[in-house]
């Protein structure tokens, strides 16, 4: 069961990150152009999420992934999220 979850995460983390980032970017663009409201932080965090999930997905799909690199990208993403919130 745990191996199945690892395989699903390994296979679909890039796609899930892309979909969430697409929704965030489109929401930010909609509010900027049609509602004249600035949601730049949502757009910036969505781009950061897209880049980090694609990086993690790329590293996980290698034959010999570097765990420290995956953890580093995850920690940087979490710190950036906390910085955006505060």
CNS distance restraints for C-alpha pairs under 8 A (distance, minus, plus):
assign (resid   1 and name CA) (resid   5 and name CA) 6.48 0.50 0.50
assign (resid   2 and name CA) (resid   6 and name CA) 6.28 0.50 0.50
assign (resid   3 and name CA) (resid   7 and name CA) 6.17 0.50 0.50
assign (resid   4 and name CA) (resid   8 and name CA) 6.21 0.50 0.50
assign (resid   5 and name CA) (resid   9 and name CA) 6.13 0.50 0.50
assign (resid   6 and name CA) (resid  10 and name CA) 5.97 0.50 0.50
assign (resid   7 and name CA) (resid  11 and name CA) 6.02 0.50 0.50
assign (resid   8 and name CA) (resid  12 and name CA) 5.92 0.50 0.50
assign (resid   8 and name CA) (resid  13 and name CA) 7.96 0.50 0.50
assign (resid   9 and name CA) (resid  13 and name CA) 5.35 0.50 0.50
assign (resid  10 and name CA) (resid  57 and name CA) 6.48 0.50 0.50
assign (resid  10 and name CA) (resid  60 and name CA) 6.08 0.50 0.50
assign (resid  10 and name CA) (resid  61 and name CA) 6.96 0.50 0.50
assign (resid  11 and name CA) (resid  57 and name CA) 7.49 0.50 0.50
assign (resid  11 and name CA) (resid  61 and name CA) 7.83 0.50 0.50
assign (resid  12 and name CA) (resid  16 and name CA) 6.07 0.50 0.50
assign (resid  12 and name CA) (resid  57 and name CA) 7.93 0.50 0.50
assign (resid  13 and name CA) (resid  17 and name CA) 6.03 0.50 0.50
assign (resid  13 and name CA) (resid  53 and name CA) 6.32 0.50 0.50
assign (resid  13 and name CA) (resid  54 and name CA) 7.68 0.50 0.50
assign (resid  13 and name CA) (resid  56 and name CA) 7.87 0.50 0.50
assign (resid  13 and name CA) (resid  57 and name CA) 6.03 0.50 0.50
assign (resid  14 and name CA) (resid  18 and name CA) 6.12 0.50 0.50
assign (resid  14 and name CA) (resid  50 and name CA) 7.84 0.50 0.50
assign (resid  14 and name CA) (resid  53 and name CA) 5.24 0.50 0.50
assign (resid  14 and name CA) (resid  54 and name CA) 4.91 0.50 0.50
assign (resid  14 and name CA) (resid  56 and name CA) 7.60 0.50 0.50
assign (resid  14 and name CA) (resid  57 and name CA) 5.28 0.50 0.50
assign (resid  15 and name CA) (resid  19 and name CA) 6.24 0.50 0.50
assign (resid  16 and name CA) (resid  20 and name CA) 6.23 0.50 0.50
assign (resid  17 and name CA) (resid  21 and name CA) 5.96 0.50 0.50
assign (resid  17 and name CA) (resid  49 and name CA) 6.42 0.50 0.50
assign (resid  17 and name CA) (resid  50 and name CA) 5.48 0.50 0.50
assign (resid  17 and name CA) (resid  53 and name CA) 5.46 0.50 0.50
assign (resid  17 and name CA) (resid  54 and name CA) 7.30 0.50 0.50
assign (resid  18 and name CA) (resid  22 and name CA) 5.95 0.50 0.50
assign (resid  18 and name CA) (resid  50 and name CA) 5.52 0.50 0.50
assign (resid  18 and name CA) (resid  53 and name CA) 7.74 0.50 0.50
assign (resid  18 and name CA) (resid  54 and name CA) 7.86 0.50 0.50
assign (resid  19 and name CA) (resid  23 and name CA) 6.28 0.50 0.50
assign (resid  20 and name CA) (resid  24 and name CA) 6.29 0.50 0.50
assign (resid  20 and name CA) (resid  46 and name CA) 7.32 0.50 0.50
assign (resid  21 and name CA) (resid  25 and name CA) 6.02 0.50 0.50
assign (resid  21 and name CA) (resid  46 and name CA) 4.41 0.50 0.50
assign (resid  21 and name CA) (resid  47 and name CA) 6.25 0.50 0.50
assign (resid  21 and name CA) (resid  49 and name CA) 6.33 0.50 0.50
assign (resid  21 and name CA) (resid  50 and name CA) 5.57 0.50 0.50
assign (resid  22 and name CA) (resid  26 and name CA) 6.00 0.50 0.50
assign (resid  22 and name CA) (resid  46 and name CA) 7.38 0.50 0.50
assign (resid  23 and name CA) (resid  27 and name CA) 6.03 0.50 0.50
assign (resid  24 and name CA) (resid  28 and name CA) 6.12 0.50 0.50
assign (resid  24 and name CA) (resid  42 and name CA) 6.12 0.50 0.50
assign (resid  24 and name CA) (resid  43 and name CA) 5.88 0.50 0.50
assign (resid  24 and name CA) (resid  46 and name CA) 5.49 0.50 0.50
assign (resid  25 and name CA) (resid  29 and name CA) 6.11 0.50 0.50
assign (resid  25 and name CA) (resid  42 and name CA) 7.16 0.50 0.50
assign (resid  25 and name CA) (resid  43 and name CA) 4.78 0.50 0.50
assign (resid  25 and name CA) (resid  46 and name CA) 6.12 0.50 0.50
assign (resid  25 and name CA) (resid  47 and name CA) 7.44 0.50 0.50
assign (resid  26 and name CA) (resid  30 and name CA) 5.99 0.50 0.50
assign (resid  27 and name CA) (resid  31 and name CA) 6.22 0.50 0.50
assign (resid  27 and name CA) (resid  43 and name CA) 7.91 0.50 0.50
assign (resid  28 and name CA) (resid  32 and name CA) 6.10 0.50 0.50
assign (resid  28 and name CA) (resid  38 and name CA) 7.53 0.50 0.50
assign (resid  28 and name CA) (resid  39 and name CA) 5.26 0.50 0.50
assign (resid  28 and name CA) (resid  40 and name CA) 6.52 0.50 0.50
assign (resid  28 and name CA) (resid  42 and name CA) 6.22 0.50 0.50
assign (resid  28 and name CA) (resid  43 and name CA) 5.42 0.50 0.50
assign (resid  29 and name CA) (resid  33 and name CA) 6.14 0.50 0.50
assign (resid  29 and name CA) (resid  43 and name CA) 7.75 0.50 0.50
assign (resid  30 and name CA) (resid  34 and name CA) 5.67 0.50 0.50
assign (resid  30 and name CA) (resid  35 and name CA) 7.13 0.50 0.50
assign (resid  31 and name CA) (resid  35 and name CA) 4.76 0.50 0.50
assign (resid  31 and name CA) (resid  36 and name CA) 6.08 0.50 0.50
assign (resid  31 and name CA) (resid  37 and name CA) 5.37 0.50 0.50
assign (resid  31 and name CA) (resid  38 and name CA) 6.79 0.50 0.50
assign (resid  31 and name CA) (resid  39 and name CA) 6.90 0.50 0.50
assign (resid  32 and name CA) (resid  36 and name CA) 4.92 0.50 0.50
assign (resid  32 and name CA) (resid  37 and name CA) 5.09 0.50 0.50
assign (resid  32 and name CA) (resid  38 and name CA) 5.40 0.50 0.50
assign (resid  32 and name CA) (resid  39 and name CA) 6.80 0.50 0.50
assign (resid  33 and name CA) (resid  37 and name CA) 7.82 0.50 0.50
assign (resid  39 and name CA) (resid  43 and name CA) 6.74 0.50 0.50
assign (resid  40 and name CA) (resid  44 and name CA) 6.07 0.50 0.50
assign (resid  41 and name CA) (resid  45 and name CA) 5.96 0.50 0.50
assign (resid  41 and name CA) (resid  84 and name CA) 6.77 0.50 0.50
assign (resid  42 and name CA) (resid  46 and name CA) 6.04 0.50 0.50
assign (resid  43 and name CA) (resid  47 and name CA) 6.30 0.50 0.50
assign (resid  44 and name CA) (resid  48 and name CA) 6.26 0.50 0.50
assign (resid  45 and name CA) (resid  49 and name CA) 6.01 0.50 0.50
assign (resid  45 and name CA) (resid  80 and name CA) 7.98 0.50 0.50
assign (resid  45 and name CA) (resid  81 and name CA) 7.11 0.50 0.50
assign (resid  45 and name CA) (resid  84 and name CA) 7.64 0.50 0.50
assign (resid  46 and name CA) (resid  50 and name CA) 6.13 0.50 0.50
assign (resid  47 and name CA) (resid  51 and name CA) 6.26 0.50 0.50
assign (resid  48 and name CA) (resid  52 and name CA) 6.09 0.50 0.50
assign (resid  48 and name CA) (resid  77 and name CA) 7.38 0.50 0.50
assign (resid  49 and name CA) (resid  53 and name CA) 6.00 0.50 0.50
assign (resid  49 and name CA) (resid  77 and name CA) 7.23 0.50 0.50
assign (resid  50 and name CA) (resid  54 and name CA) 6.12 0.50 0.50
assign (resid  51 and name CA) (resid  55 and name CA) 6.11 0.50 0.50
assign (resid  52 and name CA) (resid  56 and name CA) 6.13 0.50 0.50
assign (resid  52 and name CA) (resid  73 and name CA) 6.39 0.50 0.50
assign (resid  52 and name CA) (resid  74 and name CA) 7.48 0.50 0.50
assign (resid  52 and name CA) (resid  77 and name CA) 7.01 0.50 0.50
assign (resid  53 and name CA) (resid  57 and name CA) 5.95 0.50 0.50
assign (resid  54 and name CA) (resid  58 and name CA) 5.98 0.50 0.50
assign (resid  55 and name CA) (resid  59 and name CA) 6.19 0.50 0.50
assign (resid  55 and name CA) (resid  73 and name CA) 7.91 0.50 0.50
assign (resid  56 and name CA) (resid  60 and name CA) 6.05 0.50 0.50
assign (resid  56 and name CA) (resid  70 and name CA) 5.76 0.50 0.50
assign (resid  56 and name CA) (resid  73 and name CA) 7.29 0.50 0.50
assign (resid  57 and name CA) (resid  61 and name CA) 6.21 0.50 0.50
assign (resid  58 and name CA) (resid  62 and name CA) 6.77 0.50 0.50
assign (resid  59 and name CA) (resid  65 and name CA) 5.53 0.50 0.50
assign (resid  59 and name CA) (resid  66 and name CA) 7.13 0.50 0.50
assign (resid  59 and name CA) (resid  70 and name CA) 7.19 0.50 0.50
assign (resid  60 and name CA) (resid  65 and name CA) 5.55 0.50 0.50
assign (resid  61 and name CA) (resid  65 and name CA) 7.32 0.50 0.50
assign (resid  66 and name CA) (resid  70 and name CA) 6.71 0.50 0.50
assign (resid  67 and name CA) (resid  71 and name CA) 6.23 0.50 0.50
assign (resid  68 and name CA) (resid  72 and name CA) 6.02 0.50 0.50
assign (resid  69 and name CA) (resid  73 and name CA) 6.25 0.50 0.50
assign (resid  70 and name CA) (resid  74 and name CA) 6.23 0.50 0.50
assign (resid  71 and name CA) (resid  75 and name CA) 6.08 0.50 0.50
assign (resid  72 and name CA) (resid  76 and name CA) 6.16 0.50 0.50
assign (resid  73 and name CA) (resid  77 and name CA) 6.17 0.50 0.50
assign (resid  74 and name CA) (resid  78 and name CA) 6.27 0.50 0.50
assign (resid  75 and name CA) (resid  79 and name CA) 6.18 0.50 0.50
assign (resid  76 and name CA) (resid  80 and name CA) 6.09 0.50 0.50
assign (resid  77 and name CA) (resid  81 and name CA) 6.16 0.50 0.50
assign (resid  78 and name CA) (resid  82 and name CA) 6.25 0.50 0.50
assign (resid  79 and name CA) (resid  83 and name CA) 6.10 0.50 0.50
assign (resid  80 and name CA) (resid  84 and name CA) 6.11 0.50 0.50
assign (resid  81 and name CA) (resid  85 and name CA) 6.27 0.50 0.50
assign (resid  82 and name CA) (resid  86 and name CA) 6.27 0.50 0.50
